Amino acid sequence: MTDDPARALSQETGARRKAGVEAMFDRIARRYDLLNHVLSGGTDILWRRRAVRELALKPGGLYLDLAAGTGDYAFTMLKREEACRVVALDLSQGMLSHMETKARDKGLGAKVLLVRGDAERLPLADASVDGVAIGYGIRNFPDKRQALLECGRVLKPGGRLAILELAGIPNPALRWLFGLYFRLVLPVVGRLVSGDSMAYTYLPASVERFPARGEFLDWMREAGLADARCVELSFGISSLFLGTRNQPQPSSTR
Ligand SMILES: C[S@@+](CC[C@H](N)C(=O)[O-])C[C@H]1O[C@@H](n2cnc3c(N)ncnc32)[C@H](O)[C@@H]1O
């Protein structure tokens, strides 16, 4: 156990973790975009663009942005392929409301469907979407394995999954340097800009608890995602996990 509420939340499980995470994102929703761009030096924009290329978006396709937050992953998709639609699902109504305003300002309101929901129980039919995007969300899910199973369930055969996450930096020297940034700079800037003392201490604590890449890729394969692999972006500061939903087994002709 720990006295640090951010670390305690990162160790929490089930409904208590979800309630804490939802409340935290509700509190920081207004300042989330600004902090994202400032704290990543704008590279988060490039990382989302890179991930969207891997989704191989099709005109007329329906895509799920899971843990959509304020919608930057969904908007990057719609910028690349205007003729697709996106279901944007998130636990936090505060983040979704912010996304709604942004969608309206961008004239994209008709192309996104906002859904308040839980990644571990998707309100979507089997094989109903052409691709799934998760941007910096899965780290927060108490049961990541269950969420991956849900992604596999709702993806059409051949549909792609592209997960961006801060999964821990593989290079020890860079990890050490980033550890300093995470412990000394990020919580202070995060608190000053968002006014929330916890969210930007929770972030490094949740990164520490992210599973090893090999284990996470095994969970993706269990969820029916063939060719599961991880591409390191900016020397592994961000990771991009990719997979394609298996085609169904050909049925026997006898
Ligand atoms: C760091 S934000 C990422 C937002 C956005 N995808 C992006 O790329 O900037 C994480 C989001 O995950 C959402 N989230 C956390 N747990 C969730 C869950 N179990 N189901 C759905 N959304 C969840 C939070 O509410 C928050 O909006």
PDBQT file of the ligand as one rigid body, heavy atoms in Angstrom, charges set to zero:
ROOT
HETATM    1  C1  LIG A 301      -4.823  10.016 -21.757  1.00  0.00    +0.000 C 
HETATM    2  S1  LIG A 301      -6.483  10.117 -22.305  1.00  0.00    +0.000 S 
HETATM    3  C2  LIG A 301      -6.324   9.790 -24.052  1.00  0.00    +0.000 C 
HETATM    4  C3  LIG A 301      -7.295  10.529 -24.908  1.00  0.00    +0.000 C 
HETATM    5  C4  LIG A 301      -7.107  10.419 -26.423  1.00  0.00    +0.000 C 
HETATM    6  N1  LIG A 301      -7.291   9.064 -26.887  1.00  0.00    +0.000 N 
HETATM    7  C5  LIG A 301      -5.788  10.949 -26.911  1.00  0.00    +0.000 C 
HETATM    8  O1  LIG A 301      -5.164  10.302 -27.768  1.00  0.00    +0.000 OA
HETATM    9  O2  LIG A 301      -5.387  12.028 -26.476  1.00  0.00    +0.000 OA
HETATM   10  C6  LIG A 301      -7.139   8.604 -21.697  1.00  0.00    +0.000 C 
HETATM   11  C7  LIG A 301      -8.640   8.459 -21.840  1.00  0.00    +0.000 C 
HETATM   12  O3  LIG A 301      -9.001   7.131 -21.500  1.00  0.00    +0.000 OA
HETATM   13  C8  LIG A 301     -10.304   7.168 -20.934  1.00  0.00    +0.000 C 
HETATM   14  N2  LIG A 301     -10.546   5.900 -20.222  1.00  0.00    +0.000 N 
HETATM   15  C9  LIG A 301      -9.906   5.433 -19.149  1.00  0.00    +0.000 A 
HETATM   16  N3  LIG A 301     -10.399   4.232 -18.778  1.00  0.00    +0.000 NA
HETATM   17  C10 LIG A 301     -11.397   3.929 -19.656  1.00  0.00    +0.000 A 
HETATM   18  C11 LIG A 301     -12.277   2.815 -19.814  1.00  0.00    +0.000 A 
HETATM   19  N4  LIG A 301     -12.256   1.769 -18.972  1.00  0.00    +0.000 N 
HETATM   20  N5  LIG A 301     -13.150   2.848 -20.850  1.00  0.00    +0.000 NA
HETATM   21  C12 LIG A 301     -13.200   3.899 -21.702  1.00  0.00    +0.000 A 
HETATM   22  N6  LIG A 301     -12.389   4.977 -21.597  1.00  0.00    +0.000 NA
HETATM   23  C13 LIG A 301     -11.486   4.996 -20.590  1.00  0.00    +0.000 A 
HETATM   24  C14 LIG A 301     -10.234   8.391 -20.030  1.00  0.00    +0.000 C 
HETATM   25  O4  LIG A 301     -11.502   8.852 -19.636  1.00  0.00    +0.000 OA
HETATM   26  C15 LIG A 301      -9.455   9.367 -20.911  1.00  0.00    +0.000 C 
HETATM   27  O5  LIG A 301     -10.311  10.185 -21.673  1.00  0.00    +0.000 OA
ENDROOT
TORSDOF 0
